[in-house]
Amino acid sequence: MGYVIVTDSVLDIEESYLLQNDICTVPLSFTLEGCDTVEDDFGRTVPFSSFYQQLREGKNVTTSQATVGAFASVFEGILQSCRDVVYIGFSSGLSGSFQSGCMAREELKGRYPNQIYCVDTFAASGGQTLIVREAAKRRAEGMTAEQLVEWVEEFRSHVVHWFTVDDLMYLHRGGRLSKTSAVMGSLVGIKPVLYVSDDGRLIADKKVRGRKRALEMLCKQLNAHIQEVGSYPVTISHGDCLEDAEYLRKYILDHTKVEEVEIHMLDTVIGAHAGPGTVALFFYGDKRGN
């Protein structure tokens, strides 16, 4: 292959898929009760269920973006193998990791004849996963690195993220949402519904009374905006609330033309900010938001 796809560790996908498709990840990390863990170990050091249980118990968690050094190490290893790099990055609207990747590119510029391309997905979690999976297919079909970057820049605006959380204060504490928006989610019985905007930021869009109605609202957004049904996967990511994810999957299968829905666990770095009980829906649609 003439190039390698690199992305951040915030994907909701199995490690085996990345290995089979020659996709490299650069790890973000989290610190839980003083213990530092890089995310690339896919739950081996801190199992996902244990991670979310500790969040429920009020344990302190912070996250760290991928460092310039981590990106430079991965990029340089690829350049030394005489291949280009196409870095498909975690939304710059949610993390500084994409900027770290761009800085690593500048550090390595001119040292090797091969190129590093950086493209912002303005996506996260299952949305970023969808872009990376589809990009891997197009690389296998013969797209050049330049063609793939152009394709991602067009495709990303159709990658729709809708989600609901149990407690918006997780997003507020992590700096992803204003206090005013977060307070909305503390009202008794009110469940917030949010989406990721075209520039990769979180938008608190709706207030719905009751958990099931919030989940059903995600399906309503899918019905309103999905395109090319069956051409791209529809996926659900959850913050250790499989029963709710299963409810949403069945509701989608019963109320839409979608015939298959994947379920994945929400990765730990995103989960640290979204919190336990998060349910997120990702699909290919006409636009992000309403």
MIKE-212281 format. One record per residue (C-alpha): residue number from 1; residue in three letters; x, y, z. Coordinates in steps of 0.2 Angstrom, whole numbers, plus 5000, padded with zeros to 4 digits. Layout:
<pts>
k|r|xx|yy|zz
NUM|ALA|X|Y|Z
...
</pts>
This chain:
<pts>
k|r|xx|yy|zz
1|MET|5000|5000|5000
2|GLY|5006|5018|4996
3|TYR|4999|5025|5012
4|VAL|4993|5021|5030
5|ILE|4977|5027|5038
6|VAL|4981|5034|5055
7|THR|4967|5039|5068
8|ASP|4964|5043|5086
9|SER|4960|5030|5099
10|VAL|4942|5036|5102
11|LEU|4934|5024|5089
12|ASP|4921|5012|5095
13|ILE|4927|4997|5086
14|GLU|4936|4981|5090
15|GLU|4955|4980|5090
16|SER|4954|4965|5078
17|TYR|4946|4977|5064
18|LEU|4960|4989|5065
19|LEU|4974|4976|5064
20|GLN|4965|4967|5049
21|ASN|4964|4983|5040
22|ASP|4981|4991|5043
23|ILE|4974|5006|5053
24|CYS|4986|5014|5066
25|THR|4979|5023|5081
26|VAL|4987|5036|5092
27|PRO|4981|5035|5110
28|LEU|4973|5047|5120
29|SER|4973|5043|5139
30|PHE|4963|5045|5155
31|THR|4968|5046|5173
32|LEU|4956|5037|5185
33|GLU|4959|5040|5204
34|GLY|4977|5045|5200
35|CYS|4980|5030|5189
36|ASP|4985|5034|5171
37|THR|4979|5023|5157
38|VAL|4982|5024|5138
39|GLU|4967|5020|5128
40|ASP|4975|5009|5116
41|ASP|4974|4994|5127
42|PHE|4955|4992|5123
43|GLY|4949|4989|5141
44|ARG|4963|4977|5146
45|THR|4970|4987|5160
46|VAL|4953|4995|5166
47|PRO|4938|4985|5159
48|PHE|4924|4995|5152
49|SER|4912|4989|5165
50|SER|4923|4993|5179
51|PHE|4927|5010|5172
52|TYR|4909|5015|5170
53|GLN|4905|5008|5188
54|GLN|4918|5019|5195
55|LEU|4911|5034|5187
56|ARG|4894|5030|5194
57|GLU|4902|5029|5211
58|GLY|4909|5047|5209
59|LYS|4927|5042|5206
60|ASN|4937|5057|5199
61|VAL|4942|5055|5180
62|THR|4952|5066|5169
63|THR|4957|5064|5151
64|SER|4972|5069|5140
65|GLN|4973|5072|5122
66|ALA|4986|5063|5111
67|THR|5003|5071|5112
68|VAL|5013|5078|5098
69|GLY|5027|5066|5102
70|ALA|5015|5051|5101
71|PHE|5009|5057|5084
72|ALA|5027|5060|5078
73|SER|5032|5042|5084
74|VAL|5018|5034|5074
75|PHE|5020|5045|5059
76|GLU|5039|5043|5058
77|GLY|5038|5024|5059
78|ILE|5026|5024|5043
79|LEU|5037|5037|5034
80|GLN|5052|5026|5037
81|SER|5043|5012|5028
82|CYS|5042|5023|5013
83|ARG|5023|5025|5014
84|ASP|5013|5041|5016
85|VAL|5002|5045|5031
86|VAL|4983|5050|5030
87|TYR|4978|5055|5047
88|ILE|4959|5056|5049
89|GLY|4957|5065|5066
90|PHE|4945|5067|5081
91|SER|4935|5083|5080
92|SER|4945|5098|5083
93|GLY|4929|5105|5090
94|LEU|4931|5093|5105
95|SER|4949|5090|5107
96|GLY|4966|5097|5104
97|SER|4972|5080|5097
98|PHE|4970|5085|5079
99|GLN|4981|5100|5082
100|SER|4994|5089|5090
101|GLY|4994|5078|5074
102|CYS|4996|5094|5063
103|MET|5011|5100|5074
104|ALA|5019|5083|5072
105|ARG|5017|5084|5053
106|GLU|5026|5101|5054
107|GLU|5040|5094|5065
108|LEU|5043|5080|5052
109|LYS|5041|5090|5036
110|GLY|5056|5089|5025
111|ARG|5064|5074|5034
112|TYR|5057|5061|5022
113|PRO|5051|5061|5004
114|ASN|5034|5054|5009
115|GLN|5019|5065|5014
116|ILE|5008|5067|5029
117|TYR|4990|5072|5026
118|CYS|4979|5078|5040
119|VAL|4960|5079|5039
120|ASP|4948|5084|5052
121|THR|4933|5073|5053
122|PHE|4923|5085|5064
123|ALA|4917|5069|5071
124|ALA|4919|5058|5087
125|SER|4916|5040|5093
126|GLY|4905|5030|5081
127|GLY|4904|5045|5069
128|GLN|4923|5045|5067
129|THR|4922|5026|5066
130|LEU|4910|5027|5052
131|ILE|4922|5038|5042
132|VAL|4937|5028|5046
133|ARG|4929|5012|5041
134|GLU|4923|5019|5024
135|ALA|4940|5027|5021
136|ALA|4948|5010|5023
137|LYS|4936|5003|5010
138|ARG|4940|5016|4998
139|ARG|4959|5014|5000
140|ALA|4956|4995|4996
141|GLU|4947|5000|4981
142|GLY|4962|5010|4975
143|MET|4960|5028|4980
144|THR|4976|5038|4982
145|ALA|4980|5048|4997
146|GLU|4975|5064|4989
147|GLN|4959|5057|4983
148|LEU|4955|5050|5000
149|VAL|4957|5067|5009
150|GLU|4945|5075|4997
151|TRP|4933|5061|4999
152|VAL|4933|5062|5018
153|GLU|4931|5081|5017
154|GLU|4915|5078|5008
155|PHE|4909|5063|5017
156|ARG|4911|5070|5034
157|SER|4896|5082|5033
158|HIS|4884|5067|5031
159|VAL|4890|5058|5046
160|VAL|4876|5061|5059
161|HIS|4878|5060|5078
162|TRP|4863|5061|5089
163|PHE|4864|5056|5107
164|THR|4856|5057|5124
165|VAL|4865|5057|5141
166|ASP|4859|5054|5159
167|ASP|4869|5069|5166
168|LEU|4875|5084|5156
169|MET|4886|5089|5171
170|TYR|4899|5076|5164
171|LEU|4900|5086|5148
172|HIS|4901|5103|5158
173|ARG|4915|5097|5169
174|GLY|4925|5092|5154
175|GLY|4923|5109|5146
176|ARG|4912|5102|5132
177|LEU|4896|5111|5136
178|SER|4891|5127|5145
179|LYS|4884|5127|5163
180|THR|4868|5135|5156
181|SER|4866|5120|5144
182|ALA|4871|5108|5158
183|VAL|4858|5114|5170
184|MET|4845|5110|5158
185|GLY|4849|5091|5160
186|SER|4847|5092|5179
187|LEU|4829|5095|5179
188|VAL|4819|5081|5186
189|GLY|4813|5069|5173
190|ILE|4820|5079|5158
191|LYS|4832|5070|5147
192|PRO|4843|5080|5135
193|VAL|4845|5076|5117
194|LEU|4861|5082|5108
195|TYR|4870|5082|5091
196|VAL|4887|5085|5084
197|SER|4887|5100|5073
198|ASP|4896|5103|5056
199|ASP|4911|5110|5064
200|GLY|4912|5096|5077
201|ARG|4905|5104|5092
202|LEU|4891|5098|5104
203|ILE|4874|5106|5102
204|ALA|4861|5103|5116
205|ASP|4845|5103|5105
206|LYS|4830|5096|5114
207|LYS|4823|5092|5131
208|VAL|4812|5076|5132
209|ARG|4803|5070|5147
210|GLY|4808|5052|5151
211|ARG|4822|5040|5146
212|LYS|4812|5030|5133
213|ARG|4806|5046|5124
214|ALA|4823|5052|5123
215|LEU|4829|5036|5115
216|GLU|4814|5036|5103
217|MET|4819|5054|5098
218|LEU|4835|5047|5092
219|CYS|4825|5036|5080
220|LYS|4815|5051|5075
221|GLN|4830|5060|5070
222|LEU|4836|5045|5060
223|ASN|4820|5044|5051
224|ALA|4820|5062|5046
225|HIS|4838|5063|5040
226|ILE|4845|5045|5035
227|GLN|4850|5043|5017
228|GLU|4855|5028|5006
229|VAL|4848|5016|5018
230|GLY|4858|5000|5018
231|SER|4873|5007|5010
232|TYR|4882|5013|5026
233|PRO|4881|5005|5044
234|VAL|4869|5012|5057
235|THR|4877|5010|5074
236|ILE|4874|5013|5092
237|SER|4887|5017|5106
238|HIS|4882|5016|5124
239|GLY|4890|5020|5141
240|ASP|4888|5004|5149
241|CYS|4869|5003|5147
242|LEU|4866|4989|5135
243|GLU|4848|4987|5139
244|ASP|4844|5004|5133
245|ALA|4855|5002|5117
246|GLU|4845|4986|5114
247|TYR|4829|4995|5116
248|LEU|4834|5008|5103
249|ARG|4840|4995|5091
250|LYS|4823|4986|5092
251|TYR|4814|5002|5090
252|ILE|4823|5007|5075
253|LEU|4821|4990|5067
254|ASP|4802|4991|5071
255|HIS|4799|5009|5065
256|THR|4811|5012|5050
257|LYS|4817|5004|5034
258|VAL|4834|5000|5042
259|GLU|4837|4981|5043
260|GLU|4853|4980|5053
261|VAL|4860|4990|5068
262|GLU|4877|4987|5076
263|ILE|4880|4990|5095
264|HIS|4897|4995|5102
265|MET|4903|5001|5119
266|LEU|4907|5019|5120
267|ASP|4926|5021|5122
268|THR|4933|5027|5139
269|VAL|4939|5045|5134
270|ILE|4923|5049|5126
271|GLY|4914|5040|5140
272|ALA|4923|5050|5154
273|HIS|4915|5066|5146
274|ALA|4898|5059|5142
275|GLY|4895|5049|5157
276|PRO|4887|5032|5161
277|GLY|4870|5030|5153
278|THR|4875|5039|5137
279|VAL|4867|5032|5121
280|ALA|4873|5038|5104
281|LEU|4866|5035|5087
282|PHE|4877|5037|5071
283|PHE|4872|5035|5053
284|TYR|4874|5043|5035
285|GLY|4861|5057|5032
286|ASP|4857|5073|5023
287|LYS|4864|5084|5036
288|ARG|4870|5086|5054
289|GLY|4857|5093|5066
290|ASN|4839|5099|5061
</pts>
